[in-house]
Amino acid sequence: MKNDRLANTVLYMLRACPDAGLTKLLKLLYFADYEHYREHLTTITGATYVALARGPVLDNYEEHFGSLESRGIMASREPNMEAFSDAELETLSAVVLKYGGLTGRALSNMTHEEALPWSYAWDPEAPGNVIPPSLFRWLENMPNEQDVATARARTQAAFTRPDPGAPPPES
């Protein structure tokens, strides 16, 4: 378990939030990876997330958690803190501080917000689409309404042919 990223992160979250049920744990793991990727371009767990009806979820979480249980890792309840970098510990601490007091339902609702990656990967006709970590950062570069209006105006101006009889523009 020394280098098992997911196992150590699960144990960290369960130790920090002993009241966490399954939904809360899954959302805390997601937010830990989401926040860390946004700052460092790498996730903490190395896990893959998929878009399901109730938001982003660790892909094959039943399998992962079953493996942790069968290997006896869940019984220890103590993460190997040396497995984490300082930046990862900072992110984990910040996630617990920001989200640890919320319920699983509240966290699930938060992951459904329009500008979060789940909203781009979710398809009710094909649940289970992978949420690429690049969406965690790419969405910060989405244009706002003013950006779109400016781009449209400049594009229109660039493609508008000048009237041959119009006076030249002032410099």
C-alpha positions as CSV (number, residue, x, y, z in Angstrom):
1,M,0.0,0.0,0.0
2,K,3.0,2.3,0.4
3,N,2.6,3.7,-3.2
4,D,-1.0,2.9,-3.8
5,R,-2.3,6.5,-4.6
6,L,-6.0,5.7,-4.6
7,A,-5.8,3.6,-1.4
8,N,-3.9,6.3,0.5
9,T,-6.3,9.0,-0.7
10,V,-9.3,7.0,0.3
11,L,-7.9,6.4,3.8
12,Y,-6.9,10.1,4.1
13,M,-10.5,11.1,3.3
14,L,-12.1,8.6,5.6
15,R,-9.8,9.6,8.5
16,A,-10.5,13.3,7.9
17,C,-14.2,12.8,7.3
18,P,-15.2,9.7,9.4
19,D,-18.9,10.4,8.7
20,A,-18.4,10.0,4.9
21,G,-20.7,7.6,3.2
22,L,-20.1,6.3,-0.3
23,T,-21.4,9.3,-2.1
24,K,-19.5,11.8,0.0
25,L,-16.3,9.7,-0.3
26,L,-16.6,9.5,-4.1
27,K,-17.2,13.3,-4.4
28,L,-14.3,14.1,-2.1
29,L,-12.0,12.0,-4.2
30,Y,-13.2,13.7,-7.3
31,F,-12.8,17.2,-5.9
32,A,-9.3,16.3,-4.6
33,D,-8.2,15.2,-8.1
34,Y,-10.1,18.1,-9.8
35,E,-8.5,20.7,-7.6
36,H,-5.0,19.2,-7.7
37,Y,-5.1,18.9,-11.5
38,R,-6.2,22.5,-11.9
39,E,-3.0,23.7,-10.0
40,H,-0.5,21.0,-10.9
41,L,-1.7,19.3,-14.1
42,T,-1.7,15.9,-12.4
43,T,-4.3,14.1,-10.3
44,I,-3.5,12.7,-6.9
45,T,-5.0,9.3,-7.3
46,G,-4.3,8.6,-10.9
47,A,-7.9,7.4,-11.2
48,T,-10.3,7.9,-14.1
49,Y,-13.7,9.5,-13.6
50,V,-16.8,8.9,-15.6
51,A,-20.0,10.9,-16.0
52,L,-23.0,9.2,-14.4
53,A,-26.5,10.5,-13.6
54,R,-25.4,11.6,-10.2
55,G,-22.3,13.4,-11.3
56,P,-18.7,12.4,-11.8
57,V,-17.7,9.1,-10.2
58,L,-14.5,7.1,-9.9
59,D,-14.6,4.6,-12.8
60,N,-15.2,1.1,-11.5
61,Y,-15.3,2.3,-7.9
62,E,-17.0,-1.0,-6.7
63,E,-14.1,-2.9,-8.1
64,H,-11.5,-0.6,-6.6
65,F,-13.1,-0.5,-3.2
66,G,-13.7,-4.2,-3.2
67,S,-10.0,-4.7,-3.9
68,L,-9.0,-2.4,-1.0
69,E,-11.3,-4.3,1.3
70,S,-10.1,-7.8,0.2
71,R,-6.5,-6.7,0.6
72,G,-7.2,-5.6,4.2
73,I,-6.3,-2.0,3.5
74,M,-9.6,-0.5,4.7
75,A,-9.2,-2.1,8.1
76,S,-6.0,-0.1,8.8
77,R,-7.8,3.3,8.4
78,E,-4.4,5.0,8.3
79,P,-3.0,6.4,5.1
80,N,0.8,6.4,4.4
81,M,1.3,10.2,4.6
82,E,4.8,9.8,3.1
83,A,3.1,8.7,-0.2
84,F,1.9,12.3,-0.7
85,S,3.9,15.2,-1.9
86,D,3.6,18.5,0.0
87,A,1.4,19.9,-2.8
88,E,-0.9,16.9,-2.6
89,L,-1.2,17.2,1.1
90,E,-2.0,20.9,0.7
91,T,-4.7,20.0,-1.8
92,L,-6.2,17.2,0.3
93,S,-6.3,19.5,3.3
94,A,-7.9,22.3,1.3
95,V,-10.5,19.9,-0.1
96,V,-11.4,18.6,3.4
97,L,-11.7,22.1,4.7
98,K,-13.8,23.3,1.8
99,Y,-16.0,20.3,1.2
100,G,-15.7,18.0,4.2
101,G,-18.5,19.5,6.2
102,L,-21.0,19.0,3.3
103,T,-23.3,16.0,2.8
104,G,-22.9,13.6,-0.1
105,R,-26.1,15.0,-1.6
106,A,-24.8,18.6,-1.4
107,L,-21.5,17.6,-3.0
108,S,-23.3,15.7,-5.7
109,N,-25.4,18.7,-6.5
110,M,-22.2,20.8,-6.7
111,T,-20.7,18.5,-9.3
112,H,-23.7,19.1,-11.6
113,E,-23.0,22.8,-12.0
114,E,-23.0,23.9,-15.6
115,A,-19.4,25.0,-15.9
116,L,-17.9,21.8,-14.3
117,P,-16.5,19.0,-16.4
118,W,-19.4,16.6,-15.7
119,S,-21.8,18.8,-17.7
120,Y,-19.6,18.4,-20.8
121,A,-19.2,14.7,-20.5
122,W,-22.7,13.7,-19.4
123,D,-24.9,12.1,-22.0
124,P,-28.1,10.5,-20.7
125,E,-28.1,8.3,-23.8
126,A,-24.6,7.0,-23.1
127,P,-23.8,7.2,-19.3
128,G,-20.3,6.4,-18.3
129,N,-18.4,8.7,-20.6
130,V,-14.9,9.3,-19.4
131,I,-14.2,12.8,-18.0
132,P,-10.7,13.7,-19.3
133,P,-8.7,15.6,-16.7
134,S,-7.9,18.2,-19.3
135,L,-11.4,19.5,-18.8
136,F,-10.5,20.3,-15.2
137,R,-8.3,23.1,-16.5
138,W,-9.7,23.8,-20.0
139,L,-12.9,25.1,-18.6
140,E,-11.2,28.0,-16.9
141,N,-10.4,29.3,-20.3
142,M,-14.0,29.4,-21.5
143,P,-15.1,32.7,-22.9
144,N,-17.6,34.9,-21.1
145,E,-20.4,36.8,-22.8
146,Q,-18.2,39.9,-23.4
147,D,-15.4,37.7,-25.0
148,V,-18.0,36.2,-27.3
149,A,-19.4,39.6,-28.3
150,T,-16.0,41.0,-28.9
151,A,-15.0,38.0,-31.0
152,R,-18.2,38.2,-33.1
153,A,-17.7,41.9,-33.7
154,R,-14.1,41.5,-34.8
155,T,-14.9,38.5,-37.0
156,Q,-17.7,40.4,-38.7
157,A,-15.5,43.4,-39.2
158,A,-12.8,41.3,-40.6
159,F,-15.1,39.8,-43.2
160,T,-17.0,42.9,-44.1
161,R,-15.8,44.3,-47.4
162,P,-15.4,48.0,-47.4
163,D,-17.6,50.1,-49.5
164,P,-15.5,51.3,-52.5
165,G,-17.2,54.7,-52.3
166,A,-16.7,55.2,-48.5
167,P,-14.1,57.6,-47.2
168,P,-10.9,55.9,-45.9
169,P,-10.9,55.2,-42.1
170,E,-9.3,57.8,-39.9
171,S,-5.9,56.9,-38.4
